[in-house]
Amino acid sequence: MAQFEEKAELEKVINKSPAIVFLCKTELDWPVEFVSDNVVKLGYTVDDFESGSIKYADIVHPQDLNYVRSEVLRNSEEGNTEYT
């Protein structure tokens, strides 16, 4: 299977799953580089995120934002590049 076909198949699996995939930049408020199409389940479009009009931090509950920021910083300091 060609790389393009593998990527298309992976995206199809992701978009049909209940999980929503975000790939964010390591910048303030985590601008989104990629979000799976099934983000519509949350009432958003892919373009909302990929255009930069909404950043990942914008959808984190305000009471959780400081905790999430500290966890991102801790994971970054520990050299983790992926986490859930």
C-alpha positions as CSV (number, residue, x, y, z in Angstrom):
1,M,0.0,0.0,0.0
2,A,1.4,3.4,-1.0
3,Q,2.1,6.0,1.8
4,F,-0.7,8.2,0.5
5,E,-3.2,5.3,0.7
6,E,-2.0,4.4,4.2
7,K,-2.5,8.0,5.4
8,A,-6.0,8.2,3.8
9,E,-6.9,4.9,5.5
10,L,-5.6,6.1,8.9
11,E,-7.5,9.3,8.6
12,K,-10.7,7.3,7.8
13,V,-10.2,5.2,10.9
14,I,-9.6,8.3,13.1
15,N,-12.5,10.2,11.7
16,K,-14.9,7.3,12.4
17,S,-13.7,6.8,16.0
18,P,-15.1,8.5,19.1
19,A,-11.7,10.0,19.8
20,I,-10.8,13.4,18.4
21,V,-7.1,13.8,17.4
22,F,-5.3,17.2,17.8
23,L,-1.8,18.0,16.7
24,C,-0.8,21.3,18.4
25,K,2.2,23.6,18.1
26,T,4.3,24.1,21.1
27,E,3.4,27.8,21.3
28,L,1.2,29.9,23.6
29,D,-2.3,28.4,23.9
30,W,-1.3,25.6,21.5
31,P,-2.3,26.6,18.0
32,V,-3.7,23.5,16.1
33,E,-1.8,22.1,13.1
34,F,-4.2,19.2,12.6
35,V,-7.5,18.2,14.0
36,S,-9.5,15.2,12.9
37,D,-12.8,15.8,11.0
38,N,-14.8,14.4,13.8
39,V,-14.2,17.6,15.8
40,V,-17.7,18.4,14.5
41,K,-18.9,16.2,17.4
42,L,-17.9,19.2,19.6
43,G,-19.7,21.7,17.4
44,Y,-16.5,23.0,15.7
45,T,-15.1,22.7,12.2
46,V,-11.6,21.7,11.2
47,D,-11.2,25.2,9.7
48,D,-12.0,26.8,13.1
49,F,-8.8,25.3,14.4
50,E,-6.5,25.1,11.4
51,S,-7.2,28.7,10.5
52,G,-6.0,29.8,13.9
53,S,-9.3,31.4,14.9
54,I,-9.6,28.8,17.8
55,K,-6.6,27.4,19.7
56,Y,-6.6,24.3,21.8
57,A,-6.5,26.4,25.0
58,D,-9.8,28.0,23.9
59,I,-11.7,24.7,24.4
60,V,-10.1,23.8,27.8
61,H,-12.5,24.7,30.7
62,P,-11.2,27.9,32.4
63,Q,-10.9,26.1,35.8
64,D,-8.7,23.4,34.2
65,L,-6.5,25.7,32.1
66,N,-3.7,26.3,34.7
67,Y,-3.5,22.5,35.4
68,V,-3.3,21.7,31.7
69,R,-0.6,24.3,31.2
70,S,1.4,22.9,34.1
71,E,1.1,19.3,32.7
72,V,2.1,20.4,29.2
73,L,5.2,22.2,30.7
74,R,6.0,19.2,32.9
75,N,5.8,16.8,30.0
76,S,7.9,19.1,27.8
77,E,10.6,19.4,30.5
78,E,10.6,15.6,30.8
79,G,11.2,15.3,27.1
80,N,7.8,13.8,26.3
81,T,6.6,14.6,22.8
82,E,3.3,12.8,22.9
83,Y,0.8,12.3,25.7
84,T,-2.9,12.1,26.3
